Amino acid sequence: YLLFGFRITRDGDEGTAGELSVQAIAGDPHTTTAQLAGTVALAAAGHERIVVGLSATAFFPGAAREHVHVPVTWAMTDAAPGGVTAASGEVLGKEMKSITIAGRSDAVKELELEELGRRLWSNRLEALLNTAMRDGRRDRARALLVGNSYRQCARLARGIGEIADPRRLSVAVSAGPGSGRIPLPPGAQPLTADEFETFGHTRPGQVLIAPLSRVARGLNILVPGQQISAIASIWVCVRPVAQVHEPAELFASFNSAAVRAGQPSGNPAAVLDEQRKAAHNRLYWILRSDQRFSLLPRALKAEVVAGMLVDFIQLAGRARRGGTPVELYFVDGAFHDPRLSSDLASLVRYHYESLSAPERAVMRRIYGDALVDDLLREH
């Protein structure tokens, strides 16, 4: 399917002048991958093929961007008991209410992120790091805090730096020009993305604060001289942004709906017509939906959360090098707010219950009973 999008940018108070632009998106890689061993191989080589070596999160039903819609014959799992544990990292602010970041205005987010940094350090993180430094885990007594942007990371650092030694902080910064950059607390170490792996060389008891998009994949922070992760805990401080109305996300979602609609048939034209209708229905359903996460239809929320879970599993993998265990904490109060059925636990449960029995069995085989149960239970 080829998706065209049009945008009109108007200039002037009267809106009488402007610019019309068009964007076309094609070639959904996961649809191509799902058909790689069959249709693509037959077209290219005249024979069907076996595919080996997909991503660790290639099988994740409901995640439109990642799931490849093919059965998994064999997988090298990371399902060791206790390898990855997921739990609430919720912190309380004024009036003993959970500090919520996602869904707030930008001005409120700035202040609340600093407050979250202060409370997270004083109520949870400092004690956890200090305990790790005393009980034989000293070489891995480091934590990774993630937000959605460099600006959010700087705000978290400023909050922590008010009550802790800023020299214990390494903070991600953009490698580009620094215009508009929020000053870090004096003594905090700025790190660009190509310097993140040096964090393992810092003293134990340190904290790295970085955007999720920069650290979720392809990053190895190791203890010097050892092939084990230097990070023992990861704290997701801000719920990721739901980008379901962005062109690439739209494209993945309605392509995924089309693949699910098609079944092998002696009438391929009818199957293609069924897939086309499914794709169009999905597209216009999303376009009619409210862009705010809390007001999305529940099935669409579950699709967004499935994509988030893939990122979180990839993120946890950063601390699993050498088979080391990792603790994954969900901090933002938005993860735990049951209003409008938007909390993480209920959405994960809704997504999981919508899977077929064979899909559930494969999920548990690949990702492990413990992690699935941790995500399903109320935090």
C-alpha positions in Angstrom: 0.0 0.0 0.0 1.1 3.5 -0.8 0.0 6.3 1.6 -0.1 9.9 0.5 -0.5 12.7 2.9 -1.2 16.4 2.2 -0.6 19.4 4.3 -1.4 23.1 3.9 0.7 25.6 5.8 -0.9 29.1 5.7 1.0 32.3 6.0 -0.2 35.7 7.3 -3.0 36.7 9.5 -5.6 36.4 6.7 -4.4 33.0 5.7 -4.5 34.0 2.0 -1.0 32.7 1.2 0.6 29.4 2.1 2.3 26.2 0.9 0.9 22.8 -0.1 3.1 19.8 0.5 2.7 16.1 -0.1 4.4 13.1 1.5 4.3 9.5 0.3 5.2 6.5 2.4 5.7 3.0 1.0 7.5 -0.3 1.7 6.4 -1.3 5.2 9.4 -3.4 6.2 7.5 -5.7 8.5 4.9 -6.6 5.8 7.8 -7.4 3.5 9.5 -9.5 6.2 6.3 -11.4 6.9 6.1 -12.4 3.3 9.9 -12.8 2.8 10.0 -16.6 2.9 7.0 -17.0 0.6 5.8 -14.4 -1.9 9.0 -12.4 -1.9 11.3 -15.5 -2.2 9.1 -17.0 -5.0 9.2 -13.7 -6.9 12.9 -13.2 -6.5 14.2 -16.8 -6.6 11.4 -19.1 -7.7 11.6 -21.0 -4.4 10.2 -20.6 -0.9 12.9 -20.0 1.8 13.5 -20.4 5.6 14.2 -17.1 7.3 16.8 -17.0 10.1 17.9 -14.1 12.3 15.0 -11.7 12.9 14.9 -9.2 15.8 14.5 -10.4 19.4 11.1 -8.7 19.4 9.9 -9.7 15.9 7.1 -11.7 17.4 4.8 -9.4 19.4 1.1 -9.6 18.2 -0.6 -6.3 18.4 2.6 -4.2 17.9 2.0 -2.8 14.5 5.5 -1.6 13.8 7.3 -4.7 14.9 5.2 -7.9 14.6 5.9 -9.8 11.4 2.8 -12.0 11.3 4.6 -15.3 10.9 4.9 -18.3 13.2 8.1 -18.7 15.2 9.6 -22.1 14.7 12.6 -21.6 16.9 13.8 -18.8 19.2 16.7 -18.1 21.4 14.9 -16.8 24.4 15.8 -14.6 27.3 13.3 -16.2 29.6 15.6 -17.1 32.6 13.6 -16.7 35.9 14.6 -13.4 37.5 16.4 -12.2 34.5 14.0 -9.2 34.0 11.6 -8.0 36.7 9.1 -5.3 36.1 7.5 -3.2 38.9 6.1 0.1 39.9 8.5 2.9 40.4 5.7 5.3 41.3 6.6 8.3 43.5 4.3 10.6 45.5 4.4 14.3 45.4 2.4 17.0 47.2 -0.7 15.8 49.0 0.6 12.3 48.6 -0.6 12.1 45.0 1.3 10.3 42.3 3.5 12.6 40.2 2.2 12.4 36.6 4.1 13.7 33.6 2.4 12.4 30.4 -0.7 14.2 29.3 0.2 17.5 31.1 1.0 20.8 29.5 4.6 21.5 28.6 4.9 24.2 31.3 3.6 21.9 34.0 5.8 19.0 32.8 8.9 21.1 33.2 8.2 21.8 36.9 6.8 18.3 37.6 9.9 16.6 36.1 12.2 18.5 38.5 9.9 17.5 41.4 9.9 13.9 40.2 13.7 13.9 40.1 13.9 15.1 43.7 11.3 12.7 45.0 12.6 9.7 43.1 16.1 10.3 44.4 15.2 10.9 48.0 12.5 8.2 48.3 13.8 5.3 46.2 16.9 5.7 44.0 19.6 6.8 46.5 18.8 4.0 48.9 18.8 1.4 46.1 22.1 2.5 44.8 23.7 2.7 48.2 22.5 -0.8 49.1 23.9 -2.2 45.9 27.3 -0.7 46.6 27.4 -2.6 49.9 26.0 -6.0 49.1 28.4 -7.4 46.5 26.9 -5.7 43.4 29.1 -2.7 43.5 30.5 -3.0 40.0 26.9 -2.8 38.7 25.5 -0.2 41.1 24.4 2.2 38.4 21.0 3.2 37.2 19.5 4.4 33.9 16.7 6.9 33.9 14.8 7.5 30.6 12.6 10.3 29.4 11.2 11.3 26.0 13.6 14.1 25.1 16.9 15.8 26.0 15.0 18.6 27.6 13.1 16.2 29.9 16.4 14.6 30.9 17.9 17.9 31.8 14.9 18.7 34.0 15.2 15.4 35.8 18.9 16.1 36.3 18.2 19.6 37.7 15.7 18.1 40.2 18.1 15.4 41.4 21.0 17.8 41.4 19.2 20.0 44.0 19.5 17.3 46.7 22.3 15.0 45.5 25.9 15.4 44.4 25.6 16.4 40.7 28.8 14.6 40.1 26.9 11.3 40.3 24.9 12.3 37.2 25.7 11.7 33.6 23.1 13.4 31.3 22.5 12.9 27.6 22.8 16.1 25.5 22.4 16.6 21.8 25.6 16.7 19.7 24.1 19.7 17.8 24.2 23.4 18.6 23.3 24.2 22.2 20.7 27.0 21.5 17.8 26.6 23.9 19.6 23.9 25.9 18.6 23.8 29.6 21.8 24.2 31.8 22.7 21.1 33.7 23.5 21.3 37.5 27.1 22.2 38.0 29.3 19.1 38.2 26.9 16.8 36.1 28.7 15.1 33.2 27.1 15.8 29.8 27.3 12.8 27.3 26.5 12.8 23.6 25.0 9.5 22.2 28.4 8.3 20.9 29.7 8.7 24.5 27.0 6.7 26.3 29.1 3.5 26.4 31.8 5.3 28.5 29.2 5.5 31.3 30.4 2.0 32.4 33.7 3.5 33.3 32.2 5.9 35.9 32.4 5.3 39.6 29.7 2.9 41.0 26.6 4.7 42.4 26.2 6.8 39.2 23.0 7.6 37.2 22.7 8.0 33.4 19.7 10.1 32.2 18.9 9.7 28.5 16.0 9.7 26.0 14.3 6.4 25.4 14.8 6.7 21.6 18.6 6.9 22.2 19.1 4.0 24.5 16.5 1.4 23.8 18.4 -0.4 21.0 22.0 -1.1 20.0 23.7 0.2 23.2 26.2 -1.8 25.3 27.3 -0.2 28.6 29.7 -2.8 30.2 31.8 -3.1 33.3 35.4 -2.4 32.2 37.3 -5.6 31.5 34.1 -7.7 31.8 31.4 -8.7 29.4 28.5 -7.9 31.8 26.2 -4.9 31.9 27.2 -2.0 34.2 23.5 -1.1 34.8 21.3 -2.9 37.3 18.1 -0.9 37.2 16.2 1.1 34.6 13.6 3.7 35.5 11.0 4.8 32.8 10.3 8.3 34.1 7.9 9.5 31.4 5.3 7.4 29.5 6.3 7.4 25.8 4.3 9.6 23.5 1.5 7.9 21.6 2.3 8.7 18.0 -0.5 6.7 16.4 -1.5 9.6 14.1 2.0 10.1 12.7 2.4 8.9 9.1 4.8 6.0 9.7 2.7 4.7 12.6 -0.5 5.0 10.5 1.1 3.1 7.7 2.3 0.3 10.0 -1.2 0.1 11.7 -3.3 -0.3 8.6 -0.8 -2.5 6.8 -0.9 -4.8 9.9 -4.7 -4.8 9.8 -4.6 -5.8 6.1 -2.2 -8.7 6.7 -4.4 -10.0 9.5 -7.5 -9.8 7.3 -6.0 -11.9 4.5 -6.1 -15.8 4.5 -4.7 -18.2 1.9 -7.3 -18.7 -0.8 -7.9 -20.0 -4.3 -9.2 -16.5 -5.1 -6.2 -14.1 -4.6 -8.1 -11.2 -6.1 -10.8 -11.5 -3.4 -8.2 -11.7 -0.7 -6.5 -8.5 -1.9 -9.9 -6.8 -2.0 -10.6 -7.9 1.6 -7.1 -6.6 2.7 -7.7 -3.3 0.9 -11.0 -2.8 2.7 -9.4 -3.7 6.1 -6.6 -1.2 5.5 -9.0 1.6 4.6 -11.3 0.9 7.5 -8.3 0.9 9.9 -7.0 4.2 8.4 -10.2 6.1 8.7 -11.0 4.7 12.1 -7.6 6.1 13.4 -8.2 9.4 11.6 -11.5 9.8 13.3 -10.0 9.0 16.8 -9.0 11.7 19.3 -5.2 12.2 19.3 -5.1 12.2 23.1 -4.0 8.9 24.5 -6.5 8.8 27.3 -9.4 9.3 24.8 -8.2 6.8 22.2 -10.4 3.7 21.7 -9.2 0.9 24.0 -8.1 -1.4 21.1 -6.0 1.4 19.8 -4.5 2.1 23.2 -3.6 -1.6 23.4 -1.8 -1.3 20.1 0.2 1.7 21.3 1.0 -0.1 24.5 2.2 -3.2 22.6 4.6 -1.0 20.8 5.8 0.5 24.1 6.3 -3.0 25.5 8.6 -3.9 22.6 10.7 -0.8 23.4 10.7 -1.6 27.1 11.9 -5.2 26.4 14.6 -3.9 24.1 15.5 -1.3 26.8 15.8 -4.0 29.4 18.1 -5.9 27.1 20.7 -3.1 27.5 21.2 -4.3 31.1 21.1 -8.0 30.3 24.6 -8.3 28.7 26.4 -11.3 30.1 23.1 -12.7 31.5 23.0 -10.0 34.3 19.5 -9.5 35.9 17.8 -6.1 35.6 15.0 -4.4 37.4 12.6 -2.3 35.2 10.6 0.4 37.0 7.6 2.4 35.7 7.7 5.8 37.4 5.3 8.2 35.6 2.0 8.3 37.4 0.4 8.0 33.9 1.4 4.4 33.9 -0.7 3.7 37.0 -3.8 6.0 36.6 -6.8 3.7 36.2 -9.1 6.5 35.0 -10.4 6.0 31.4 -8.7 2.5 31.4 -5.4 4.1 30.5 -3.2 2.4 33.1 -0.4 0.1 31.9 -1.5 -3.0 33.8 -5.1 -3.0 32.5 -4.0 -2.2 28.9 -1.5 -5.0 29.0 -4.1 -7.4 30.4 -6.6 -6.3 27.7 -3.9 -6.8 25.0 -2.9 -10.2 26.4 -6.5 -11.5 26.7 -7.2 -10.5 23.1 -4.4 -12.9 21.9 -5.2 -16.5 20.8 -4.0 -19.4 23.0 -1.2 -20.3 20.6 0.0 -16.6 20.6 0.0 -16.5 24.4 2.0 -19.7 24.5 4.6 -18.3 22.1 4.8 -15.0 24.1 5.5 -16.9 27.3 8.1 -19.1 25.5 10.0 -16.1 24.1 9.7 -13.6 26.9 9.2 -15.8 30.0 6.4 -16.4 32.4 7.9 -14.1 35.1 8.1 -11.0 32.8 4.6 -11.5 31.4 3.1 -12.0 34.9 4.9 -8.9 36.2 3.4 -6.8 33.4 -0.1 -8.3 33.8 -0.4 -7.8 37.5 -1.4 -4.5 39.1 1.7 -2.5 40.0 
